[in-house]
Amino acid sequence: MAKVSYVKPESKLIRIKEYVVAAINLYGVIKLDDFVAVYNYYEGPSLTREEAIPVLELLDSIDEIDLSFRDNILGNGYFLLEDSRDFKEAKALLKQQADKPRYMPEKMEFLRYMDPEYVEPLQPLMNLETFFINQKMNPKRSEEDVKFDVLEFHDEIVFGEKLQQYVEYLEQAGYVFADEIQVKMFADLAKDLHNQTRMYENKGFTPSELRDLSEPSNGYVQ
């Protein structure tokens, strides 16, 4: 007789929580059926939408978890789906994501996105941070402040914001470009960070990766 595997219900609930948190951190929003497909891609065909719905409703009700679940759409803490405006923004993002491939790294890498502060690749951020510090563009900002400012830029790219908005942020924070050479150096580093940042609208892919997959540019900056 074939051996039948058994997973304790509480263990599976924890596993679903791990995957949904990783998914919404990486993709921003995701449809219920797509989440089930992601879970089953990594864990085997063991989750149905009917089984997932009550678990997701439970997780949505827990204040400590930054998850919204409405009308078969899952969103992270930036999308309070009960709010009509946020719900429209989530649907607009899903429309932007439509017909693009989904970034699905190996299992352990995917689950690292359970940490909302996990960033990969790190080198482009470190390069820009080092530039700001070495060029002394804002002596009043500590190294920790500069790190925060660069992470702010990263987060804006994740959301698909334009470079000009970040330039305005830098100006308000007191950064000063000494000359055109410094502007050019910053522009090159900012472009590299943009092209190597995992974006919600690209389903977790970076613009560079999508370009290499022969997809439309999807935000790639020349």
C-alpha positions as CSV (number, residue, x, y, z in Angstrom):
1,M,0.0,0.0,0.0
2,A,1.3,3.4,-0.9
3,K,2.3,5.7,2.0
4,V,-0.1,8.6,2.4
5,S,1.6,11.8,3.5
6,Y,-0.1,13.8,6.2
7,V,0.4,17.5,7.1
8,K,-1.0,18.8,10.3
9,P,-3.7,21.5,9.7
10,E,-1.8,24.0,11.8
11,S,1.4,23.4,9.9
12,K,-0.3,24.0,6.6
13,L,-1.9,27.2,7.9
14,I,1.5,28.5,8.9
15,R,2.9,27.5,5.5
16,I,0.1,29.3,3.7
17,K,0.8,32.4,5.8
18,E,4.5,32.3,4.9
19,Y,3.8,32.1,1.2
20,V,1.1,34.8,1.2
21,V,3.3,37.2,3.1
22,A,6.2,36.6,0.7
23,A,3.9,36.9,-2.3
24,I,2.4,40.2,-1.4
25,N,5.8,41.7,-0.4
26,L,7.3,40.7,-3.8
27,Y,4.3,41.4,-6.1
28,G,2.4,44.1,-4.2
29,V,-0.9,42.6,-5.2
30,I,-1.9,39.1,-6.5
31,K,-5.2,37.5,-7.5
32,L,-6.4,34.5,-5.4
33,D,-6.1,32.0,-8.2
34,D,-2.6,33.2,-8.9
35,F,-1.6,32.9,-5.3
36,V,-2.9,29.3,-5.2
37,A,-0.8,28.6,-8.3
38,V,2.3,30.1,-6.7
39,Y,1.8,28.0,-3.6
40,N,1.3,24.8,-5.5
41,Y,4.3,25.6,-7.7
42,Y,6.6,25.4,-4.7
43,E,4.7,23.0,-2.5
44,G,3.0,20.7,-5.0
45,P,-0.7,20.6,-5.9
46,S,-2.0,20.6,-2.4
47,L,-3.9,23.9,-2.0
48,T,-7.3,24.7,-3.5
49,R,-8.9,28.1,-3.6
50,E,-11.8,26.8,-1.4
51,E,-9.2,25.9,1.2
52,A,-7.3,29.1,0.9
53,I,-10.2,31.5,1.2
54,P,-11.0,31.0,5.0
55,V,-7.2,31.1,5.8
56,L,-6.8,34.3,3.9
57,E,-9.9,35.8,5.6
58,L,-8.4,34.9,9.0
59,L,-5.0,36.4,8.1
60,D,-6.8,39.6,6.9
61,S,-8.5,39.9,10.3
62,I,-5.2,39.9,12.2
63,D,-3.9,43.4,12.8
64,E,-0.3,42.3,13.1
65,I,-0.2,41.0,9.5
66,D,-0.1,43.6,6.7
67,L,-2.5,41.8,4.4
68,S,-5.7,42.9,2.8
69,F,-8.1,40.4,1.1
70,R,-11.1,41.6,-0.9
71,D,-13.0,40.2,-3.9
72,N,-10.3,37.5,-4.5
73,I,-7.5,40.1,-4.5
74,L,-4.6,40.0,-2.0
75,G,-2.6,43.2,-1.2
76,N,0.2,44.1,1.1
77,G,0.2,46.9,3.7
78,Y,0.4,49.6,1.1
79,F,-3.1,48.6,-0.2
80,L,-5.9,48.8,2.3
81,L,-8.4,47.1,0.0
82,E,-11.4,48.1,2.1
83,D,-10.7,51.7,1.0
84,S,-12.2,52.3,-2.4
85,R,-9.3,54.3,-3.7
86,D,-6.7,51.7,-2.6
87,F,-8.9,49.0,-4.2
88,K,-8.9,50.9,-7.5
89,E,-5.1,51.3,-7.3
90,A,-4.7,47.6,-6.7
91,K,-6.9,46.7,-9.7
92,A,-4.9,49.2,-11.8
93,L,-1.7,47.5,-10.8
94,L,-3.1,44.1,-11.6
95,K,-3.9,45.5,-15.1
96,Q,-0.3,46.7,-15.4
97,Q,0.9,43.2,-14.5
98,A,-1.4,41.4,-16.9
99,D,0.4,39.3,-19.6
100,K,3.8,39.7,-18.0
101,P,5.7,36.7,-16.7
102,R,5.9,36.2,-12.9
103,Y,9.3,36.3,-11.1
104,M,9.5,33.0,-9.2
105,P,13.0,32.3,-7.8
106,E,14.0,29.1,-6.1
107,K,11.9,28.3,-3.0
108,M,14.3,29.5,-0.3
109,E,14.9,32.8,-2.2
110,F,11.1,33.3,-2.6
111,L,10.5,32.8,1.1
112,R,13.1,35.4,2.0
113,Y,10.5,37.9,0.9
114,M,8.6,37.1,4.1
115,D,10.8,39.9,5.5
116,P,9.3,43.2,4.2
117,E,12.8,44.8,4.4
118,Y,14.5,42.1,2.2
119,V,16.1,43.8,-0.8
120,E,17.9,42.0,-3.7
121,P,20.1,42.9,-5.5
122,L,21.8,45.1,-2.9
123,Q,24.8,46.3,-4.9
124,P,23.1,49.1,-6.8
125,L,21.8,50.6,-3.5
126,M,25.2,50.3,-1.9
127,N,26.8,52.1,-4.9
128,L,24.4,55.0,-4.7
129,E,24.7,55.2,-0.9
130,T,28.5,55.3,-1.2
131,F,28.4,58.0,-3.8
132,F,26.3,60.3,-1.6
133,I,28.6,59.8,1.3
134,N,31.9,60.1,-0.5
135,Q,30.8,63.1,-2.5
136,K,29.6,64.8,0.7
137,M,26.4,66.0,-1.0
138,N,24.7,66.5,2.3
139,P,27.0,66.8,5.3
140,K,24.1,67.3,7.6
141,R,22.8,63.7,6.9
142,S,24.4,60.9,8.9
143,E,25.3,57.6,7.1
144,E,22.1,56.1,8.5
145,D,20.1,59.0,7.1
146,V,21.7,58.5,3.7
147,K,20.9,54.8,3.8
148,F,17.3,55.7,4.6
149,D,17.2,58.1,1.7
150,V,18.5,55.5,-0.8
151,L,15.9,53.0,0.5
152,E,13.2,55.6,-0.1
153,F,14.4,55.8,-3.7
154,H,14.3,52.0,-4.0
155,D,10.7,51.9,-2.6
156,E,9.6,54.6,-5.1
157,I,11.0,52.5,-7.9
158,V,9.2,49.4,-6.6
159,F,6.0,51.4,-6.9
160,G,6.8,52.6,-10.4
161,E,7.4,56.3,-9.5
162,K,9.4,58.6,-11.8
163,L,13.0,59.7,-11.1
164,Q,12.0,63.4,-10.9
165,Q,10.0,62.7,-7.8
166,Y,13.1,61.4,-6.1
167,V,15.2,64.3,-7.3
168,E,12.6,66.6,-5.6
169,Y,12.9,64.5,-2.4
170,L,16.7,64.9,-2.4
171,E,16.4,68.7,-2.8
172,Q,13.9,68.9,0.0
173,A,16.3,66.8,2.2
174,G,19.2,69.2,1.5
175,Y,21.3,67.4,-1.1
176,V,23.2,69.7,-3.4
177,F,24.8,68.8,-6.7
178,A,28.1,70.6,-7.0
179,D,28.5,70.4,-10.8
180,E,27.4,68.7,-14.0
181,I,29.9,65.9,-13.4
182,Q,28.2,65.1,-10.1
183,V,24.8,65.2,-11.8
184,K,26.0,62.7,-14.5
185,M,27.4,60.3,-11.8
186,F,24.2,60.4,-9.9
187,A,22.1,59.9,-13.0
188,D,24.1,56.8,-14.0
189,L,23.9,55.3,-10.5
190,A,20.1,56.1,-10.3
191,K,19.5,54.5,-13.7
192,D,21.4,51.3,-12.6
193,L,19.4,51.1,-9.4
194,H,16.1,51.6,-11.3
195,N,16.9,48.9,-13.9
196,Q,17.9,46.4,-11.2
197,T,15.0,47.0,-8.8
198,R,12.2,44.4,-8.5
199,M,9.0,46.2,-9.4
200,Y,5.4,45.5,-8.5
201,E,4.2,46.3,-12.1
202,N,6.7,43.7,-13.4
203,K,5.5,40.9,-11.1
204,G,8.8,41.0,-9.2
205,F,11.1,41.1,-12.2
206,T,13.6,44.0,-12.7
207,P,13.4,46.0,-15.9
208,S,16.8,44.6,-16.9
209,E,15.5,41.0,-16.5
210,L,12.4,41.6,-18.5
211,R,14.5,43.2,-21.3
212,D,16.7,40.1,-21.3
213,L,13.6,37.9,-21.5
214,S,12.7,39.7,-24.7
215,E,9.7,41.3,-23.1
216,P,8.8,45.0,-23.8
217,S,11.0,47.3,-21.9
218,N,8.6,47.7,-19.0
219,G,10.3,50.7,-17.4
220,Y,13.9,50.0,-18.6
221,V,15.9,53.2,-18.6
222,Q,18.5,53.6,-21.3
